[in-house]
């Protein structure tokens, strides 16, 4: 007997997709929330040829945090050097470099998705830092993580807010751009 639901019901992937879509919609709804900061949005760079994936990814990641490309490559150099390259090429060279969304919106969406996953403190902290570096405000990040509670539950939002609090403390509590 059919329940009208897709096989497997509303699993983890569906919850994560819903959280990411909600965050993206929330980030794009300037009319429904407070005015955005006066600074112009940080646009993603134009896509380059497919052979330039690493260079494009390193450039995008470097705009988010100047030292990050080197730290990523160093972190995996001893155990899986190709993995560092993959981390730079795919998310930053292929996805973040796409046209259609500015980096602020992409980062708020990433923060929502990582908070919804719930077991990603290191990448969530990094993406919160990146979001602050491109002009997202503390309040925008708080609202994005709170939105996660609706789709992924309070425990994940609580954990996400704790990561945000840790990042803000590292930055002196100001939440401003570095």
N, C-alpha and C positions, 0 to 999 in steps of 0.2 A: 504494500500500500504506500503510495507516494505522499510525502508530507509537504511537497512544494518547495523543499529546501534542496540546495545542491548537495551531492554526496559529501559526507564528512562534516556537514553542518557549518557553523560559523566558527572556524578554527583560528589558530594563531595568525596565519597569513591574512585572513580576512580582517581580523581586528587591527593588525598593523597597517594594512592598506587603508582602512577606514580612518585610523588616527592620522596617517600621513595626509590623506585627502582633506580631512577636517582642518589640519594645521595650515595646509596650503591655501584653503579657502579663507581661513581666518586671516592669514597674512596678506591676502590680496584684497580684503574688504576694508579699505581705508574709510569708506563712508560709514561703516558700522561701528567704528571704534575711534579712539583718539587720533588726532592729526599726527602724521609722521614727522620725524625730525626735519629741519630745514635743509640738511645736507642732501645733495643729489644721490640717488641710488647708485650702488656700485654694480655696474653691468658686467655680466660674464663676457669674457673675450670671445671674439668671433672664432668659429671652428677653423682649424687648420687641416692640412692634408692628413690622411690616416697615418702616414709614416711618422708624423710628428707627435704622436700620442704622449710620449714621455715628456718631451719639451713643453707641450701645451699643458699637461698635468702639473708639471713642476712650476710653471708660470702661474697657474691658477692657485695652487696650494701656497706658493710663495706670496701671493697677494693676501691670503688669509693669515699667514704667519710666515714671516721672512725665513726663519730657520727650519721650518717643518720639513721641506723636501730632504734636506741633509739628515735630519734626525730620523726620518722614516727609513731612508736607505741604510743608515748606520744601525738602526734597531734590528734589521733582519740580515745584515751582512754576514754574520757568522753562521747562521742556521739555515736561512733560505733567501739568498740574495734576490732571486727572481720575484719573491713575494713583495719586497719593497717596491720593485718596479711596477708590479700589478696594482698595488695600493695607489700609486701615483697615476698610472695610465688610465685605469678604468673609472674610478669615481671622479677624479679631478680632470683627467684629460678627455674623457668621453662624456660623462654626465654633467658635471658642473660647468663645462665649457659650452654646453648646448645653448642656443638662443632660446628665448621664450620666457625665461624667468631671470630676475636679477639675483645676485649672490645673497642678498638679505633674505629673499623669499626661499631660496634653496636651503639656506642654513636654518631658518626657522622650521622648515619641513623636516630637515635632517634631525634637528633637536627633538621634534615631536616623535619621529620614528624611533630614534635611539632611546628616548624615555619610555616609549611604549614597549620596546623589547624588554627593558627592565634589567638586563644583566650586562650592561655595556658602559660601565662607569668611565673607563678611560676614553673611548671614542666620544661619549656624550660630553665629557669635560672638554675635550679638544674642540668639538663643534660649538659648544657654548662660547669658548674663547674666540673661535673664528667669527661667530655671529657678532660678538661685541666688537671685534676688530673691524668689521665692515659697517658698523653703525647701528646695529640692532640695540635697543635699549634693554635695560634690566627688566622693565615692566613688560615689554613685548615677549621676552623669554619666559618670564613668570606666567603670563597668560597662555603662552604656547604649551608649557608643561602642565598647567592646570587643565587645559583642554584634553590632555591625554587621559585624565581621570575618568572622563565620560566613556571613552572607548576601550581603554586598557585597564582601568581600575585605579582606585586610590593608592594602593601600595606602590605602583609604578610611578605615579605622579609624586608621591612623597619622596621616593628615592631620587627622582629627577630633580626635585627642588633642593634636596640635600646636596646633590652634585653642583647645582647652580650656586648654592650658598658657599660651598668650598671654593669654587672658582672666583667668586666675588671677594672672598676673604684673601685669596692669593693676590688679587689685584688691588688690595687696599679698600675693598668694599664699595668702590665708586661705580663699577659697571660701565665706565666709559671706555672709549677706544684707546688702544695703545699705539 
